[in-house]
Amino acid sequence: MLLRHSHTSPFVRKVTVMLHETGLMDHVAIETVDAWAEPAGLTADNPLSMVPTLVLEDGTSLYDSTVICDYLDQQHDGTRMVPAGGDRRWRVLREQALADGMLDCAVLIFVERVRRPQERRWDEWIELKQRAITRSLDMLEQDAAGLAGRVDLGTLSVAVALGYLDLRGAVGPWRDTRPALAAWFAEFAARPSMLATAPPA
Ligand SMILES: N[C@@H](CCC(=O)N[C@@H](CS)C(=O)NCC(=O)O)C(=O)O
């Protein structure tokens, strides 16, 4: 398999943490691309020109990160990263959706602050997206006990989202008012899968 990849994309990191946690990392070749440059190899596999994009041995391409993680979860023999059924399944999938939504907000804030010309920056839009992230962090703080001791697609997605908030400073310091979430994240962030996929400083 070939993973079209970027070192700073948190959605790519979600997939690479998943690869490490499921023991599949050795089955994947990595090709780093600049998705914004619309490289021909990437657009041939994914017309959206977005990473992550996974190309299978038979040439089939998979995107986005949710579809790739679903596929990978069917390629290993360990405990499923998304439970097959029951309340835990919906909890894990909801956590992934919340974390991905936080990432969408954080990426939009980054684009607004860094990529868009200063004179066209829309501060109200940035604040709207920051409020969405803040509310999500507050919800996760209330639910931090429910994250403890679990390694699945829900918890790894949340950890990747928190890591990206730190990387981009999307909402400033968040730990002081959310001690339970901060403690949980400190422990999860020390996992080998998280250390091996940390973005460049
Ligand atoms: N929903 C997608 C989001 C992927 C995404 O936003 N990728 C960004 C990098 S973080 C990208 O490729 N951006 C290129 C562009 O927008 O042109 C997923 O889960 O994979």
PDBQT file of the ligand as one rigid body, heavy atoms in Angstrom, charges set to zero:
ROOT
HETATM    1  N1  LIG A 301     -11.933  14.964   5.843  1.00  0.00    +0.000 N 
HETATM    2  C1  LIG A 301     -10.582  14.768   5.355  1.00  0.00    +0.000 C 
HETATM    3  C2  LIG A 301      -9.777  16.018   5.604  1.00  0.00    +0.000 C 
HETATM    4  C3  LIG A 301      -8.383  15.946   4.989  1.00  0.00    +0.000 C 
HETATM    5  C4  LIG A 301      -7.718  17.310   4.917  1.00  0.00    +0.000 C 
HETATM    6  O1  LIG A 301      -8.270  18.343   5.323  1.00  0.00    +0.000 OA
HETATM    7  N2  LIG A 301      -6.481  17.311   4.404  1.00  0.00    +0.000 N 
HETATM    8  C5  LIG A 301      -5.761  18.543   4.210  1.00  0.00    +0.000 C 
HETATM    9  C6  LIG A 301      -4.441  18.512   4.935  1.00  0.00    +0.000 C 
HETATM   10  S1  LIG A 301      -4.680  18.600   6.669  1.00  0.00    +0.000 SA
HETATM   11  C7  LIG A 301      -5.457  18.727   2.738  1.00  0.00    +0.000 C 
HETATM   12  O2  LIG A 301      -5.130  17.781   2.060  1.00  0.00    +0.000 OA
HETATM   13  N3  LIG A 301      -5.582  19.962   2.235  1.00  0.00    +0.000 N 
HETATM   14  C8  LIG A 301      -5.281  20.269   0.869  1.00  0.00    +0.000 C 
HETATM   15  C9  LIG A 301      -6.274  21.206   0.273  1.00  0.00    +0.000 C 
HETATM   16  O3  LIG A 301      -7.268  21.562   0.948  1.00  0.00    +0.000 OA
HETATM   17  O4  LIG A 301      -6.087  21.582  -0.890  1.00  0.00    +0.000 OA
HETATM   18  C10 LIG A 301      -9.972  13.536   6.022  1.00  0.00    +0.000 C 
HETATM   19  O5  LIG A 301     -10.499  13.101   7.065  1.00  0.00    +0.000 OA
HETATM   20  O6  LIG A 301      -9.019  12.947   5.482  1.00  0.00    +0.000 OA
ENDROOT
TORSDOF 0
